[in-house]
Amino acid sequence: MIKVKRLNGKEFVVNSDLILYVEETPDTVITLTNGQKVVVMDSIDDIINEVIKFKAKAFYHERRYEGNEV
């Protein structure tokens, strides 16, 4: 899950596994695999960085849980 902001400034979370693509038109639009579109304040680069951080954190915790700490 990644945290993003709507245009009105309210924060919410998006399941990063459901992101199909992200585009700037000029607002940033996240399209989910179910076809739903969400317009957010965050830039494409911010969204990419948040997804990378979330995936890295999830991978790290999974490795620790399995006893294979890196």
NORTA-V584350 format. One record per helix or strand. SS is the DSSP state (hx for helix, st for strand). FROM is the first residue (numbers start at 1). TO is the last residue. If there is no record, write none. Layout:
# NORTA-V584350
SS_FROM_TO ; SS_FROM_TO
This chain:
# NORTA-V584350
st_2_6 ; st_11_14 ; hx_16_18 ; st_19_24 ; st_28_32 ; st_37_40 ; hx_44_65
